[in-house]
């Protein structure tokens, strides 16, 4: 079944005792509060805006203060329009004004008049770039923003120096703007990479999405992705027909694209355009000729180009864990024994990961600092368990979508990000990540981003979550002091054309508009643009929160009354990277919970399940 976002819905895989890896393969809200507490999921209603607002133009005899207030009010119009706002400007100023340069979101505004000038003071919540890049900017107090100069035009006051921006209140932004994604290609051009943006809803949305795609990836993503959109496609247009088909017109020069380039271009356009409400298909025109060819008919329906899905392969949706040291496959219905050496007897492993092909397991030794690797389905135990690396204080290993094995080795208050193979380990330059103590990390399902919970140097530390190491690490105290305030950081993974990771850079703290998630404990990727973060808010016990990676949304706080009394402390959260799959949370004592259809968190199994993990 095809979903509107282009991904197919995926039911949890049903497993039985003795299931092998081969059989498993075959089985195969928008809210931007300006201040106050984190938004709760049950308070949100994600709907298309229904309220239209048509603000009035200038009234004869208005004072400079009234003109400035009218100008600001006119920018709250929906459907979005600058026509009324331009009436408050002097003719030359109206012609030169560039309101699309950026959007300033504020939650408080004050003005002060001085003869023919009006000083504007705002408390900003965020700024949004011309193509929709959201940047949190929460001012503690209102600050001087702009000084308007006004002149007389035919006896009426008009603004002669408007700021090149659109100013909208937090209420307007929450009501009329929505989160979307622009889809680019990873460096191998095999999978789509989503970049989050915020755009106003309405009939002009397809054009705004297309313009964002043409502008290319942001600096934060830049070298981690590529695009098939022609470089000379600077004059384009979109038209949406009554039957829901968006027609994208590109220059005739695009007709010289190879068939492979046309397929890549189609994938980017369809995945980006299908987010607009009511869109059923996309027609791409190269001049006057429709784009066609392998996989691309004249009208390409939404849901096309599934092979580029960032959350594939389907094996991501299967959760694994250890029960009494033995490997089990987990669903919302319980835990089931897994065939082969690791399912038949305890192999002395702790935290582990399984590659996306479901052929190889990498695990930390429960007894020492070794990183072990073995074939997963090996009933006879013929291949043996190899030691690929011996570390100091290792976190859980992670396979990426390209088959590379990542691990973080820690030494006191610093960390080293490593790529490990049978031939040895190679350190990855990771900037500020290496200068702090990593408590948890995760790779995005599309392979383009690295997220981590990091604690920096200089104050007392607490022990890391149980899931992130072998059993002997749970009681280990830190050898030196580090910063007590962990934070979530997100960076991009730069790869060579041969898929090998080169470095992690553009690492930035995730600053949320909605408030601060105190002391994050663990994280996982919920989707291509969202993390699920296990964190405390205002000193409360850890709860899972879905956080958009641009910091614009924090949704969660439904974990109430379901944590077992004898296991009150949550230590980890698990998500496959596909929002169609359930989220799991785990307690230090081995409890594992999933959320049901009405939001209640219930135990998956009466048994203690350790080190739960999705493949990759």
PEBELLIN-V295513 format. One record per backbone hydrogen bond with DSSP energy under -0.5 kcal/mol. CO is the residue of the C=O (numbers start at 1). NH is the residue of the N-H. E is the energy in kcal/mol with one decimal. If there is no record, write none. Layout:
((CO NH E) (CO NH E))
//
This chain:
((1 9 -1.5) (3 6 -1.9) (7 3 -1.8) (16 19 -1.5) (19 339 -2.3) (20 24 -2.0) (21 25 -1.9) (22 26 -1.5) (23 27 -1.9) (24 28 -0.7) (29 31 -0.8) (39 556 -0.9) (40 43 -1.8) (41 44 -1.4) (45 47 -1.0) (50 52 -0.5) (53 55 -0.6) (53 78 -2.2) (59 62 -1.6) (62 157 -0.5) (63 67 -2.3) (64 68 -2.2) (65 69 -2.4) (66 70 -2.5) (67 71 -2.4) (68 72 -2.3) (69 73 -2.6) (70 74 -2.3) (71 75 -0.8) (72 75 -0.7) (73 76 -1.9) (74 77 -1.2) (78 53 -2.6) (82 86 -2.4) (83 87 -0.7) (84 87 -1.1) (85 88 -1.6) (86 89 -1.6) (88 159 -2.5) (90 94 -2.8) (91 95 -1.9) (92 96 -1.5) (93 97 -1.5) (98 101 -1.5) (99 102 -0.7) (101 130 -0.8) (102 166 -2.4) (103 105 -0.5) (103 128 -2.8) (104 106 -0.5) (104 168 -2.7) (105 125 -3.6) (105 126 -1.4) (106 170 -2.3) (108 123 -2.1) (110 121 -3.1) (112 119 -3.2) (114 116 -0.6) (114 117 -1.6) (116 150 -2.6) (117 114 -3.0) (118 120 -0.5) (118 148 -3.1) (119 112 -1.5) (119 121 -0.5) (120 145 -3.2) (120 146 -1.4) (121 110 -2.9) (122 124 -0.6) (122 143 -3.0) (123 107 -2.3) (123 108 -0.7) (124 139 -2.0) (125 137 -2.6) (126 105 -2.9) (127 135 -2.4) (128 103 -3.0) (129 132 -1.3) (132 198 -2.1) (133 129 -2.3) (135 127 -2.1) (137 139 -0.8) (143 122 -2.2) (146 120 -3.6) (146 148 -0.6) (148 118 -2.1) (149 160 -2.8) (149 161 -0.7) (151 158 -2.5) (153 156 -1.4) (156 153 -3.2) (158 151 -2.7) (159 90 -3.1) (163 165 -2.3) (165 167 -0.5) (166 104 -2.9) (166 168 -0.6) (168 106 -1.9) (169 173 -2.6) (170 174 -2.5) (171 175 -1.9) (172 176 -2.5) (173 177 -2.2) (176 201 -2.8) (178 199 -2.1) (180 197 -2.5) (182 184 -0.6) (182 195 -2.4) (184 193 -2.7) (185 226 -3.1) (186 189 -1.7) (191 186 -2.5) (193 184 -2.9) (195 182 -2.6) (197 180 -3.0) (199 178 -2.4) (202 205 -1.8) (204 208 -2.0) (205 209 -2.7) (206 210 -2.2) (207 211 -2.5) (208 212 -2.2) (209 213 -2.0) (210 214 -2.4) (211 215 -1.7) (212 216 -0.5) (213 216 -1.0) (218 221 -0.9) (218 222 -3.5) (221 224 -3.0) (222 225 -1.8) (224 187 -0.7) (226 185 -2.8) (230 233 -1.5) (232 234 -2.2) (234 236 -0.6) (237 249 -2.7) (239 241 -0.5) (239 247 -3.4) (241 244 -1.7) (244 246 -0.6) (244 280 -3.4) (244 281 -1.6) (245 241 -2.4) (245 247 -0.6) (246 248 -0.6) (246 283 -3.0) (247 239 -1.6) (247 249 -0.6) (248 250 -0.6) (248 285 -3.4) (249 237 -1.1) (250 287 -2.7) (251 254 -1.9) (252 255 -2.1) (253 256 -1.5) (254 257 -1.8) (258 262 -2.3) (259 263 -2.2) (260 264 -2.3) (261 265 -2.6) (262 266 -2.6) (263 267 -2.4) (264 268 -2.2) (265 269 -2.5) (266 270 -3.0) (267 271 -2.1) (268 272 -1.7) (269 273 -3.0) (270 274 -2.2) (272 275 -0.9) (273 276 -1.9) (276 279 -1.8) (280 302 -1.8) (281 246 -2.7) (282 284 -0.5) (282 300 -3.2) (283 248 -3.1) (283 285 -0.6) (284 291 -3.6) (285 250 -3.3) (285 287 -0.9) (286 288 -0.7) (286 289 -1.7) (289 286 -3.5) (293 296 -2.1) (296 293 -0.9) (298 300 -0.6) (299 301 -0.7) (300 282 -2.3) (301 304 -1.5) (305 308 -1.6) (306 309 -2.0) (308 192 -2.5) (309 312 -1.3) (313 316 -1.8) (314 317 -1.9) (315 318 -1.5) (317 319 -0.6) (318 615 -0.8) (319 330 -3.3) (320 613 -2.6) (321 328 -2.7) (322 324 -0.5) (322 610 -3.2) (323 326 -1.8) (325 347 -0.9) (326 323 -3.0) (327 338 -1.5) (328 321 -2.0) (329 336 -2.9) (330 319 -0.9) (331 334 -1.5) (334 331 -2.7) (336 329 -2.9) (337 18 -0.7) (337 19 -0.8) (340 343 -0.9) (340 344 -2.0) (341 345 -1.5) (342 327 -3.4) (348 366 -2.5) (351 364 -2.8) (353 362 -2.8) (354 616 -1.6) (355 358 -1.8) (359 376 -3.0) (360 355 -2.3) (361 374 -2.2) (362 353 -2.6) (363 372 -3.6) (364 350 -3.3) (366 472 -0.9) (369 391 -3.2) (370 365 -2.4) (370 372 -0.6) (371 388 -2.7) (371 389 -1.1) (372 363 -2.8) (373 386 -2.6) (374 361 -2.8) (376 378 -1.2) (378 381 -1.3) (384 386 -0.6) (386 373 -2.6) (386 388 -0.7) (389 371 -3.4) (393 410 -1.8) (398 406 -3.5) (400 403 -1.9) (404 400 -2.6) (404 406 -0.6) (405 420 -2.8) (406 398 -2.5) (407 418 -2.9) (408 395 -2.3) (409 416 -2.5) (411 414 -1.4) (414 411 -2.3) (416 409 -2.6) (416 418 -0.5) (417 428 -3.2) (418 407 -1.9) (418 420 -0.5) (419 426 -2.8) (420 405 -0.7) (421 424 -1.5) (424 421 -2.7) (426 419 -2.7) (428 417 -0.5) (429 504 -3.3) (430 433 -2.0) (431 434 -1.1) (431 435 -0.6) (433 436 -1.2) (434 415 -1.7) (436 438 -0.7) (437 455 -2.6) (440 453 -2.7) (442 451 -2.6) (444 447 -2.0) (448 493 -3.1) (449 444 -2.4) (450 491 -2.7) (451 442 -2.5) (452 454 -0.6) (452 489 -2.6) (453 439 -3.4) (453 440 -1.2) (454 487 -2.2) (455 437 -4.3) (456 483 -4.5) (459 482 -6.3) (465 468 -1.3) (466 469 -1.2) (469 351 -0.6) (470 473 -1.7) (471 474 -1.2) (473 476 -1.3) (481 458 -1.2) (484 486 -0.9) (487 454 -2.9) (488 510 -3.1) (489 452 -2.2) (490 508 -2.3) (491 450 -2.6) (492 494 -0.6) (492 505 -1.8) (493 495 -0.5) (494 502 -3.6) (494 503 -1.5) (496 499 -2.0) (500 496 -2.7) (502 429 -0.7) (503 494 -2.6) (503 505 -0.5) (505 492 -2.4) (508 490 -2.4) (509 511 -0.9) (510 512 -0.6) (512 515 -0.6) (516 518 -1.0) (518 536 -2.5) (522 534 -2.6) (524 526 -0.5) (524 532 -3.1) (527 530 -0.5) (529 549 -2.3) (530 526 -2.0) (530 527 -1.7) (531 533 -0.6) (531 547 -3.4) (532 524 -1.6) (533 535 -0.8) (533 545 -2.4) (534 521 -3.7) (534 522 -1.3) (535 543 -2.7) (536 518 -1.2) (537 540 -1.7) (543 535 -2.5) (544 557 -1.1) (545 533 -3.4) (545 547 -0.6) (546 555 -2.8) (547 531 -2.9) (548 551 -2.6) (551 513 -2.8) (553 548 -1.8) (555 546 -3.6) (556 41 -1.1) (558 560 -1.5) (564 567 -1.6) (568 570 -0.7) (569 588 -2.0) (572 586 -2.4) (574 584 -2.5) (577 579 -0.5) (578 581 -2.3) (583 595 -0.8) (584 574 -3.0) (585 593 -2.8) (586 571 -2.9) (586 572 -1.5) (587 590 -1.9) (590 609 -3.1) (591 587 -2.2) (592 604 -3.0) (592 605 -0.5) (593 585 -2.0) (594 602 -2.7) (596 599 -1.7) (600 596 -3.1) (600 602 -0.6) (602 594 -2.2) (607 609 -0.6) (608 610 -0.5) (610 322 -2.6) (613 320 -2.5))
//
